């Protein structure tokens, strides 16, 4: 597999729709679920899908008059890449520093800490 690169926000929005739906997916489905909320035109969605094809995130086939798209990168693989990249760039690969920063910024609730503590205990066993 190629080395993943961070997606621009608009392309990531398209990928979220691709991952949330059964494949293959069409431009029409993406427009129904995302394009109108974003006030994107069909041409904009088509351009973003073309970029995703070039980047190796989706492949496309012609189906009659319509193009259909299939994901080539799983949501889990991409989110693992993004998370690892974020922790490495901003917290020096320290999960502890990341959690401390989130806690100090009031982004983690006590219930989150309890769940994290439980998860850590289970992983140690």
C-alpha positions in Angstrom: 0.0 0.0 0.0 1.2 3.5 -0.8 2.1 5.9 2.0 -1.1 7.8 3.0 -1.3 11.5 2.9 -3.7 13.8 4.8 -6.8 14.6 2.8 -8.1 18.2 2.5 -11.3 18.7 4.5 -13.6 18.6 1.4 -12.1 15.3 0.1 -12.4 13.8 3.6 -16.1 14.8 3.7 -16.6 12.9 0.5 -14.7 9.9 1.8 -16.9 9.8 5.0 -20.0 9.5 2.7 -18.3 6.8 0.7 -17.4 4.8 3.9 -20.9 5.2 5.4 -22.6 3.7 2.3 -22.8 0.4 0.5 -20.5 0.3 -2.5 -20.5 1.1 -5.2 -21.5 4.7 -4.6 -22.6 7.3 -7.2 -22.2 11.0 -7.4 -26.0 11.2 -7.0 -25.9 9.5 -3.6 -23.0 11.8 -2.5 -25.0 14.8 -3.6 -28.1 13.6 -1.7 -26.1 13.1 1.5 -23.6 15.9 1.4 -23.6 18.1 -1.7 -26.7 20.0 -0.9 -25.8 20.6 2.7 -22.5 22.0 1.5 -24.2 23.8 -1.4 -21.8 22.0 -3.7 -22.6 21.6 -7.4 -22.4 18.2 -9.0 -19.3 19.4 -10.9 -17.6 20.2 -7.6 -18.3 16.7 -6.2 -17.1 15.2 -9.5 -13.8 17.2 -9.2 -13.3 16.1 -5.6 -14.0 12.4 -6.6 -11.4 12.8 -9.5 -8.8 14.0 -7.0 -9.6 11.0 -4.7 -9.1 8.7 -7.7 -5.7 10.4 -8.4 -4.7 10.0 -4.7 -5.6 6.3 -4.7 -8.5 6.6 -2.2 -11.2 5.4 -4.6 -11.4 3.7 -8.0 -14.1 4.4 -10.5 -15.9 2.5 -13.2 -18.3 3.6 -15.9 -21.8 2.1 -15.4 -24.0 3.2 -18.3 -24.1 7.0 -18.2 -23.0 7.2 -14.6 -19.7 6.7 -12.8 -19.6 4.4 -9.7 -16.9 4.6 -7.0 -15.3 2.1 -4.7 -13.1 2.9 -1.7 -9.6 1.6 -1.9 -8.6 2.8 1.6 -10.6 1.7 4.6 -11.9 4.2 7.1 -10.0 2.4 9.8 -6.7 2.6 7.9 -7.2 6.3 7.2 -8.2 7.2 10.8 -5.3 5.2 12.2 -3.0 7.2 9.9 -4.5 10.5 10.8 -4.4 9.7 14.6 -0.7 8.6 14.4 0.3 11.6 12.4 -1.5 14.0 14.7 0.1 12.5 17.9 3.5 12.4 16.2 3.4 16.0 15.0 1.8 17.7 17.9 2.6 15.6 21.0 5.9 14.0 20.2 4.4 10.6 19.9 3.3 10.8 23.6 -0.2 9.6 24.2 0.1 10.7 27.8 0.8 14.3 26.7 -2.1 14.2 24.3 -4.5 13.0 27.0 -3.2 15.5 29.5 -3.6 18.3 26.9 -7.2 17.2 26.2 -8.0 17.0 30.0 -6.5 20.4 30.7 -8.5 21.9 27.8 -11.7 20.4 29.3 -12.2 18.2 26.3 -12.2 15.0 28.4 -14.9 14.3 30.9 -14.6 12.1 34.0 -16.7 9.5 32.2 -14.1 9.5 29.4 -11.3 9.0 31.9 -13.2 6.1 33.5 -13.6 4.4 30.1 -10.0 5.0 29.2 -8.9 3.6 32.6 -11.1 0.5 32.0 -9.7 0.1 28.5 -6.1 0.3 29.7 -6.7 -2.3 32.4 -8.2 -4.7 29.9 -5.3 -4.2 27.5 -2.8 -4.9 30.3 -4.5 -8.3 31.1 
